[in-house]
Amino acid sequence: AYIKLLSNFVAAPAAPTEPPAVPTAVTAKVNGTAEIAVSWSKPARAAGYDIEVNGTIIDNGPSTSYTHTALAPGATHNYRVRAKNPVGVSDWSNTVSATTELPPPPPPTPLNLQATAENSFNIAVSWNA
């Protein structure tokens, strides 16, 4: 096959003849209480990726990253990735896990709460922390 490029014909890249290698350097980074960012290195012969998120396989297209959003705080999620091309798919990568952060605890309940009318327009409120 040939591609016309700026009035010159160049040979199209050869189609792969074997499946891609397994993605490596898979990481899952927690971004607060509701998001995890997963990324990996592109292996040889990869054209696209599937990511398995908690047992569900998602077609991730050609991107080497995936952002899992709208998560519950303090929840653990598992991820693994495989590469694919027109010839086949790689084995799955090692599984990585990440747990979203918990929100900070609420402040302590005020003690000895008191409200005193200073006049008909002002009320003084005091408490112990």
C-alpha positions in Angstrom: 0.0 0.0 0.0 1.1 3.6 -0.7 0.2 6.9 0.8 0.4 10.2 -1.1 2.2 12.6 1.2 2.9 16.2 -0.1 3.0 15.0 -3.7 5.4 12.2 -2.9 4.4 8.6 -2.5 5.8 6.8 0.5 5.3 3.2 1.5 2.7 2.6 4.2 4.0 1.1 7.4 3.9 -2.7 7.4 1.0 -4.3 9.2 2.0 -6.2 12.3 2.5 -9.9 11.9 2.2 -10.9 15.5 0.2 -9.9 18.6 1.6 -7.0 20.8 3.7 -7.4 23.9 2.2 -7.1 27.3 1.9 -3.5 28.7 4.4 -2.7 31.4 4.8 -0.1 34.1 1.1 -0.1 35.0 0.3 2.3 37.8 -2.8 3.5 39.5 -2.6 7.0 41.1 -5.3 8.2 43.5 -6.6 11.7 42.9 -8.6 12.5 46.0 -11.7 10.9 47.2 -13.4 10.1 43.9 -10.8 9.5 41.1 -8.0 7.1 40.1 -5.7 7.6 37.1 -4.3 4.5 35.5 -1.4 4.6 33.1 1.1 2.2 31.4 3.9 2.1 28.9 3.2 1.3 25.2 4.5 -2.1 24.3 5.8 -3.2 20.9 3.2 -3.6 18.1 0.3 -2.2 20.2 -2.5 -0.4 18.3 -5.0 -0.2 21.2 -5.8 -1.4 24.7 -8.4 -3.1 26.8 -8.5 -2.2 30.5 -10.2 -4.4 33.0 -11.8 -2.4 35.8 -13.0 -4.4 38.7 -13.7 -7.3 36.4 -15.3 -5.4 33.6 -13.4 -5.0 30.3 -13.4 -1.6 28.7 -12.1 -0.8 25.2 -9.7 2.1 25.9 -8.8 2.8 22.2 -5.1 3.8 21.6 -4.7 5.8 24.8 -2.1 4.7 27.4 -4.1 6.2 30.3 -7.5 5.8 31.8 -9.2 7.9 34.4 -11.8 6.2 36.6 -14.2 8.8 38.0 -17.2 9.2 40.3 -15.9 6.7 42.8 -16.9 6.3 46.4 -14.4 7.5 49.0 -12.4 4.8 50.7 -13.1 2.2 48.0 -10.5 -0.1 46.5 -10.4 -0.7 42.7 -8.4 -3.2 40.6 -7.0 -2.7 37.1 -5.1 -4.7 34.5 -4.4 -3.9 30.9 -3.8 -5.8 27.7 -2.6 -4.5 24.3 -4.2 -5.4 21.0 -3.6 -5.1 17.3 -5.3 -6.6 14.1 -3.4 -9.8 14.7 -4.4 -10.5 18.3 -4.2 -9.5 22.0 -1.4 -9.7 24.5 -1.6 -11.4 27.9 -3.0 -9.3 30.7 -0.6 -7.1 32.7 -0.2 -7.6 36.4 -3.1 -6.3 38.4 -2.7 -3.0 40.2 -5.0 -1.7 43.0 -5.7 1.7 44.5 -8.0 3.0 47.2 -9.6 6.4 47.0 -9.0 8.7 49.9 -11.4 9.2 52.8 -12.7 12.7 53.3 -11.4 14.6 56.4 -13.4 14.0 59.5 -15.9 16.7 60.5 -14.9 19.1 63.2 -15.7 18.3 66.8 -19.1 19.2 68.1 -19.0 22.5 70.0 -19.4 22.2 73.8 -21.2 24.6 76.2 -23.0 26.5 73.4 -24.5 29.7 74.7 -26.5 32.5 73.1 -27.1 35.8 74.9 -29.3 38.6 73.6 -27.2 41.8 73.7 -30.0 44.0 72.5 -33.0 43.7 70.2 -30.7 43.4 67.1 -27.6 41.4 68.3 -27.1 37.9 69.8 -23.7 36.9 71.2 -22.9 33.2 70.6 -20.1 31.4 72.4 -18.8 27.8 72.8 -15.8 25.7 73.7 -14.1 23.8 71.0 
